[in-house]
Amino acid sequence: MKVLTNLFRMSLCLLLVCAGFTSCSDEDNDNQEIKLPENALNISDGNLTIDINGESAETGTAVLTPTGNNTASLTLANVVTGFSTVTMDVQLKATGNGSCTFSGNQDITGPVSMFPKVTGRNQPVASIMSVKVDGAISEQGTAQMTITTTLSQSAQKGLAGEWKPYGSCDVNVLTGSISKAPLMLDWTFTSDTIGNQFIGNLITPVVASNFYQALKSISLNTNGTITITYWKDAQFDISNFITGAYKEPTHDNWETETTENCMWYADDDYIYLVPNLAALLADYHEDKNEDVTSNTSLPQLSTFDLSSIVTMLKDKYGIDPIALGTTLEKWNSTGIPLKYTVKDNEVCIYIDKEMADPVIAILITALPSLDKILQAYLQQNPDKVELASTILSILGMQQLSDFENLWNNTKTFTISVNLTK
């Protein structure tokens, strides 16, 4: 009996010792110090790398603010296209020597924003997108993140997926007018003496056939990005005047690009495009091997906002700053709106006169400057004079400034893109 009692005591001691070691180990793990960066992390400074939907982000900052022993608030600025800032709670897990991993997920209801320093809607809207973040902080205080975005079902409206150009230019045999094409223009005037009453029938077959040859598909992705498969070397051919069913393109030189710097989403009436203008500007000048930060004539990325773009376009093209500012502020609250209709496996995306009016009003103020630019271009490129004259003649104009009279006497106006699954 004594032997059994001693064995019991020894076993109990061993259990207590093991429990003590286990307790100490867990406590040490829980108390491992996590050192979050005190200052904002910036991709341009090299202390932050972000992979978003499989692509490396080129701009953006991140701030991690502790809110508890193992929690923090993460604020991303100019990272997720369509949203100037995204803030979420993240869980932290120590990995030793001050480093840690973190993760979080945030459902975003708005506002969307095209400009880094301007927010749009003041009131929340229905859920647009969820943003999931997984990341790590190194011992040196640098960070890497993987971000995945997903549009909500209410923001997809059943439009997500691959769409191809409508495959023919259909003519109404009774009226002789074009009823449907992959890309078409419908433009009528209040008087037979104004403009070209057959402008839609003249322009649509040309642009539609070229459009069909150049575009293979557009994919509206569930993560909010847009993928385009197109013919990079396509040349616009004004003689390509085709009606009826189109033949499949004879080339196989398709290229595919995903536009990480332009987000899409939809509601019951509109598809909205929300470009990241600062990132697109940076890409444009990078392609031209220009340093945008050293060019004082261009809006700087750090201050790229409504006022900078309005000032630039006013100074360069004489555009009315009030009209431009009003339109940009409206777009900034939603994105650029495009109307759409869906029937069976077809979608028609279009702009009409009501939607075009604010934009055309801005364009009209720039016409005198654009006339001078066109004349200077034609002087340097005399081989383009005939083409320019032909296009102006088709539109019923002699110079670009004549467009104002055409628009003031416009009865109906629609530009539409017809796509099919």
N, C-alpha and C positions, 0 to 999 in steps of 0.2 A: 504493500500500500504506500509505503514511504517512497519507494522508487517511482510509483505512478504519480505521487504528489510532486516529486522533484521534476519529473518529465513535464508535467502540466505547467509548473512554474517557469521552467526553461523555455517551453513553447510560448507561454504568455510574454515572457521578456523579449523573445525573438520577434514576436508579432508587434510589440510596442516599439522596438527599435526600427523595424522595417517601416512601420507607420510613421515614425518620426522622420526617417530619411525621406519618405515619400512626401510628407507634409512640407519639409524644408525645400525639397526640389520644386514643388508646385509654387511655394511662396516665392522662391528665388525667381521662377519664371514670370510670376505675376508682377514682381517688383523690378523686372529688368527695365532699365531706363530707356525711354524712347526720346530721341532728340529730333524734334521737327525743325525744319529750316525756319529761321526767324524772319527772313525776308521773302519776298515773292520770287518764285522760280520762273525763269524766262527761257523759252526755246532759243532765242537769239543770243543769250548769254552762255549757252552750252551746258547749263546745269539742269535742263529738263528735256526729255524726249517723250513724244507721245505718238502712239500708233492708234489711229482712229479708223475703224472699219477696214483695217488691213492696209491703210496708207499712212505714211509718215506726215504728221502735221508740220507745217512750215512756220506758223506763227502761233503765239498764245502764251499766257502766263497761268501760274497756279499758286494759290495761297492755301496753306494748311494751318488752321487755328485750333489748338487743343480745346476740347470741351469737357473732357473727363480723363480718367486714367487710361482708358483704351479707346477713346473716341475723339474725333476731330471734325471740324467743318472744312470742307474742300470747296474753294471757289475757283472755277475755270473762267478765264476771260479770253474771248476771241479764239476759242478752240472749236466749239461745236457750231458749225455753220447754221445760221438762222437765229442764233441766240447770243447776244453780246456777252452775257454772263450766265453761268450755270452753277448753282450752289447746292450742295448735298451733305448729309451726314455720312461719315465713313467710320468703319471699325478698324482699329489698329491692332497689330499683332507683332510683338517684339521678336526680333531675329538675332539679337546680340550686338554688343558694342554700339548701342545707340540707333541701330538700323531697325527698320520695320517694314511690314507689308500693310496694305490697307485696301479696303473695298467698300463700294457703296452703289446705290441705285436711286435715281431720282426720276419721278414722273413730271414732265414739264407741261404746263398749261399756257405758257406765254409769258411775256410778250415776245414776238419774233422781232428781229432787228437786222437791217442790212448794214448799219453803220456801227462801228465799235463803241462810240461814245453816246449813242442815242438809243433810248428804248421806245417802244411803240405803244401798244395798248396799255391803258391804265388799269383795266379790269381783266381778271383772268378769263380765259375762254376754255372750251372743252379740251381735254387732254390731247396734246399734239404728239409728244415723243417721250420715250423713256431713254435715259442715259445710264449705262452701266460702266463703272470704272473699277479696274484692278490695277494696283500699282505697288511700288516699293521705293523706300528711301534708303540710300546707301549710308555707310559710315561717314563718307565725305559730305553728306548733305545734298547729293544730287538725287534726282527722281526720274523714274520711268513709269509710264502709264499705258495701259491698253484700254481703249474706250470703244464701246459698242452702242450704237443708237438703233432704236426701233420705232417706227411710226405707229401710233395707235391705230386700231381698226377704224375709228371714227375719222381719222385724218387720211386714211387710204381710200375710203369710199369705193372699194372694189377696183381701183384703177391700177394698183401695183401689178407689175408684170411686163412682158415684152410686147411692144406694139410695132407693127410694120406699116409702111405707107400703103394707102388704098391703091389697088392695082390697075386703075384705068381712069380715063377722062371721059365721063359720061355726058352725052349731049341729049337734051330734050328735043325729040323729033318734031314736036308741034311748034315750039317757039324758036328752036335753033340755039337756045342758050345752054350754057354748061350747067348741069345740075349737081355734079359731084366730081371731085378730082383730089389727088393727094395733097395738093396745095392750090388754093383758088382765091381769086379776087372777085367780089361783086361790088360794083360801084356805079351808082346812077345819079343823075343830076336833075335839078328842078326845071331845066329848060333844055330843049334840043340844041340850042345855040351855044350852050356851055359845055366845054370839055369834049370828050369822045364817048358817045353813047354806047359804043361797042368795046370799051376799054377792057371790061372783064373777059369777054370772049377772045380778045386779042392777046392779053397778057397771060391768062390762066394756062392755055395749052403749052406755052413756052416754059413758064416757071414750073409747072406741074411735072412735065417730062424730065426736066433737069433735076428737080427735087427727087423724083423716083430713082433716077440713075445714081444720085449721090448719097442717098440715105438708105441703109438696109434696115435699121431698126432703132427704136428708142425704148429703153427699159426704165420704168419708174420703180426704183428699188424700195423694198420695205424699210431700209435703213434711212431713207430720205434722200439718197443720192440719185443721180441720173446717169445712165450708161448709154452712150451713143455709138453705134457701129456705122461707119461712113467711109466714103471713098475720098481719101485725102487729096488725090491728084485730079479730082473732077474739075472740069473747065466748063463754065457757063456758055452754052451754045444758043445764041438767039435764033438760029435757024432750026432748032430742034422743036418743031411745031407738030405735036402728035395728039390725036384724039383716039378714043376707043381703048381697047385693052392693051396694056404695055407688055412688051417682051421682057423677060428676065435680063438683067445686066449681063453683058458678055464678059466682063472683067471679074477677077476675084481678088481685087486689091483692097479688101476691107480692113479698116483699122478700128479698134475698139478703145474708147476712153471713158472713164468714170469721172464725173464732175464732183469732186469732193467739196469744191468751193461754191456750189449752188444746191440748195435744198428745195424739195418740193413737198407740198401737202395740199389737201383739198377739203372743202366743205360741200354743202349741198349745191352751191351755185358756181363756185370758182375753183380752179387749180391755181395755187400760188407758187411763184418762184421767188426764193429768197437768196440772192447772191451775197457772198462775202466780198464786198467791193474792195476792201483793203487787200485781201489775199489775192484777188484777181488782178489788181493793179501791180502787186509785187511780182506775180507770175509773168505778166505782160512785159515788164521791164527786165526781168531775168532772162526771158527769151531773147530780148534785144541786147543783152549784155550791158544793161544800164543799171547804175546804182541809184535807186529811187531816193535814198536817204540823203544823197548829195546834190540832188536836182531841186533847187529852190523854187522852180516854176511849177512844181507838182505838189499836190497834197502829200504831206508826210504821213507814214503809216501810224506814227504815234499820236497824230492829231487828226486822222482822217475822219471827217464828220460832214454833216450837212453843209455847214457854212463854207468849208474848204472847197467842196465840189461845186457849190453854187457860184462862188467867187471865181473859180477857174473857168467855168463855162461862160460866165458873164464877160470876163475879160477877153477870152479867146474868140467867142462867137457872138457876143452881143445879146445873149439870151436874157429874157426878162427874169430877174432874180426872184421876184415875188411869186410869179406863176410857177417857176421851177421849184422853189422852196416848198410851196404848198403841195405840189404833186409828190415830191420826194418824201415829205413828212407823212402823207397819206400812205404811200407805198411802204414806208418804213414800219408802219403799224401792222401791216398784213403780209407784205411781200408784193410782188408784181402780179396783179390778178389777170387771169385768162378765163373766159367763160367756157363751159363745156356741156355737151350732151352725150348720153350713152344710149345706144340701141343695139340689142343683141351683143355681138362681139365687135362692135365698131364704136369709136369715140371720135367726136368732132370737137376740136379745141379752136376757139376763135376769139377775135376782138371785133366789136361793132363800133358804129359811129359814137355812141354814148361813151364807150370806154376810150376811144381814140381822141375825143375832143380835147381833154386837158393836155395830152402830149402834143397834138398838132398845134395847139395854141402856143406852146413853147417853141416848137419848130419854126413857126411863122416868124417869130421875132428874130430868128437867126438866119432867115433866107438871104438878106442882103450880104451878110458875111459869107454865106455858103456860095453865092453867085461869084464872088471874088475868088474864093478858093477854087471853084470849078474852072473858071477862066484861066487862072494861073496853071492849073494842072494840065489843061488842054494845050496851052502854049508850050509846055514842056513835053507833052505827049501828043503831037499832031495826028498820030495814027488812030487816036481815040475820038477824034472830032466827029466822024461820021456816026459812030455808035451812040455818042451822047446826043447828037441831033435826032437820031432815029427814036431814041427813048423819049426825049422831050416831045417829039411830034406825036407819038402814040398817046402820050398823056394829054395832048392838046395844049402844050405849053411851048414858049420860045425860050424862056429862062426859068430858073427855079423860083424866082419871086412871083411868077404867075400862079403858083400853087395856091396862094392865099385866096384868089378869086374862085378857083375851082372848089376849094373846101367850103367857102362861104355859101356856095350854091349846090352843095352835095345833099342829095335826098337820102340815099342809103349807102352804107359802106360796111363791108365785112371782109376780113382776111381770115381764112380758115385752113386748118390742117386736118385731114381725115386719115385716121389710122385704123388698123384692124388687127385682131389677135392672130 
